[in-house]
Amino acid sequence: MAKKTALFILLIFVVTVSLYGQNLPLRVGDKPPKLDFKRLKKGSTDEPLTWERLKNQVVIIDFWATWCPPCIKSFPHLNQLFREFEDKPVTFLSITYEPPNMVQPFLKKYKLDTCIGIDNDFTMFKSYGAWGIPMIVIVNQKGRIASVIHPNYLTNELIHEVLAGKIPKVERAQAWPDPEGAEEYLRSLVKPQG
């Protein structure tokens, strides 16, 4: 009887993790959560970016961290795409949860041309379910989620598909099975400011 109970509990656990992995907080067609970050580099305006201000834009949100080798590896590719789409209605946002005292020295060594944002106390990481970084969220010109992917799948062709109003057929990023544990771990990597 104990063996059957243990197998049943294991089955429930596997099904729960499997279902969670398929149900990311963001699904294609959903409205994206609020943008809640501080810009590291100030642009021509200090106004916060909102979905209203980004209306009719394709928005590519890259979630990353300084300690993440796959994130760093994707920087040259993101920079290239940023340059290719500079004159098109495409906005690139790169969001980290780390404070400026960690990010600014890092960016002197690793160039990132996109708009860099510092998440407000994991608000965006939580609402976007961005625990398995690097992760890209693409929002179409109608203000709806078009895709949630790994940066390896972000191509010139994929961005053109979204600009054309299509939903790209790419492998979707998987949800992290333990968001609370992921947040705790990510918080442990933050160096105090000062």
C-alpha positions in Angstrom: 0.0 0.0 0.0 2.8 2.4 0.8 4.4 1.7 -2.6 1.1 2.6 -4.3 0.8 5.8 -2.3 4.4 6.8 -3.1 3.8 6.1 -6.8 0.5 8.1 -6.7 2.3 11.1 -5.1 5.1 10.9 -7.6 2.5 10.8 -10.5 0.7 13.9 -9.1 4.1 15.7 -8.8 5.1 14.8 -12.4 1.7 15.9 -13.8 1.8 19.1 -11.8 5.3 20.0 -13.0 4.4 19.0 -16.6 1.2 21.1 -16.6 3.0 24.1 -15.0 5.7 23.9 -17.7 3.1 24.1 -20.4 1.2 27.0 -18.7 3.7 29.8 -18.7 2.2 33.0 -17.2 2.2 34.4 -20.7 0.4 32.8 -23.6 0.3 33.8 -27.2 -2.5 36.4 -27.6 -2.5 37.6 -24.0 -2.0 41.2 -23.1 1.5 41.6 -21.6 1.9 42.6 -17.9 2.9 46.1 -17.0 6.3 47.4 -17.8 8.0 48.2 -14.4 11.6 49.1 -14.6 14.1 52.0 -14.4 16.2 52.7 -17.5 19.9 52.4 -16.9 20.8 54.7 -19.8 18.7 57.8 -20.0 17.4 58.5 -23.5 15.9 61.7 -24.8 13.2 61.5 -22.2 13.0 60.3 -18.6 9.4 59.3 -18.9 8.8 55.7 -18.0 8.1 53.4 -20.9 4.5 52.1 -21.0 2.5 50.0 -23.4 0.7 53.1 -24.4 4.0 54.8 -25.4 5.0 51.6 -27.3 1.7 51.4 -29.2 2.1 50.0 -32.7 5.6 48.8 -32.0 6.9 45.2 -31.9 8.6 45.0 -28.5 11.3 42.4 -27.8 12.0 42.0 -24.1 15.2 40.2 -23.2 15.4 39.0 -19.6 19.1 38.5 -18.6 21.7 38.7 -15.8 25.4 39.5 -15.6 26.3 36.0 -14.3 24.5 34.2 -17.1 26.8 32.9 -19.9 24.0 32.2 -22.4 22.7 35.7 -21.8 26.1 37.2 -22.5 26.6 35.0 -25.6 23.3 36.4 -27.0 24.5 40.1 -26.8 26.2 40.3 -30.2 23.2 38.8 -31.9 20.8 41.2 -30.1 23.0 44.1 -31.0 23.0 43.1 -34.6 19.2 42.7 -34.7 18.9 46.1 -32.9 20.9 47.8 -35.7 19.0 45.9 -38.4 15.6 47.1 -37.1 16.6 50.6 -35.9 14.5 52.3 -38.6 11.5 50.0 -38.1 8.8 50.0 -35.5 10.7 47.6 -33.2 11.8 48.3 -29.7 14.4 46.2 -27.8 14.3 46.1 -24.0 16.9 44.2 -22.0 15.7 43.7 -18.4 17.9 42.5 -15.5 17.0 42.3 -11.8 20.5 43.3 -10.8 21.3 46.8 -9.4 23.2 49.5 -11.4 26.4 48.9 -9.3 26.6 45.4 -10.8 25.3 46.2 -14.3 27.3 49.4 -15.2 30.8 47.9 -14.7 29.7 44.7 -16.5 28.4 46.7 -19.5 31.8 48.3 -19.9 33.2 44.9 -20.8 30.1 43.5 -22.6 28.4 45.9 -25.0 24.6 45.8 -25.2 23.0 48.5 -27.4 19.4 47.9 -26.4 17.4 49.9 -23.9 18.6 48.4 -20.6 16.2 48.3 -17.7 16.6 47.5 -14.0 13.5 45.6 -12.8 11.8 47.1 -9.8 12.3 44.4 -7.1 11.5 41.4 -9.4 8.2 42.9 -10.5 8.7 42.1 -14.2 10.5 38.8 -13.6 7.5 37.7 -11.5 4.8 38.9 -13.8 6.5 37.6 -17.0 7.6 34.3 -15.4 11.2 35.1 -16.5 13.0 32.6 -14.2 14.7 30.6 -16.8 17.0 33.2 -18.4 17.8 34.1 -21.0 14.3 34.5 -22.1 12.7 36.7 -24.8 9.1 37.9 -24.8 7.9 39.3 -28.1 4.8 41.6 -28.1 3.2 42.4 -31.5 2.0 45.8 -32.8 -1.5 45.1 -31.4 -0.1 44.9 -27.9 -0.4 41.1 -27.6 2.1 38.3 -26.7 3.4 36.9 -30.0 6.0 34.5 -28.6 8.1 33.5 -25.6 11.4 32.1 -26.7 15.1 31.5 -26.0 17.3 34.1 -27.7 18.7 31.4 -30.0 15.3 31.4 -31.9 15.2 35.2 -32.3 16.0 35.8 -36.0 15.6 38.5 -38.5 12.9 36.4 -40.2 11.0 35.8 -37.0 10.8 39.6 -36.3 9.6 40.2 -39.9 6.9 37.6 -39.3 5.7 39.5 -36.2 5.9 42.8 -38.1 3.7 41.2 -40.7 1.1 40.3 -38.1 1.9 36.6 -38.0 2.5 34.3 -35.0 5.9 32.7 -35.4 6.1 28.9 -35.2 9.1 28.4 -32.9 9.8 26.3 -29.8 8.4 28.0 -26.8 10.5 28.7 -23.7 9.7 26.4 -20.8 8.5 27.6 -17.4 10.7 27.1 -14.4 9.1 24.6 -12.1 10.0 26.4 -8.9 9.4 30.2 -9.2 9.8 30.9 -5.5 13.1 28.9 -5.4 14.3 30.7 -8.5 13.6 34.1 -7.0 15.3 33.2 -3.8 18.4 32.0 -5.8 18.5 35.1 -8.0 18.2 37.4 -4.9 21.2 35.6 -3.4 23.3 36.6 -6.3 22.7 40.4 -5.9 25.6 42.3 -4.3 24.5 45.1 -1.9 24.8 48.6 -3.3 27.3 51.0 -2.0 
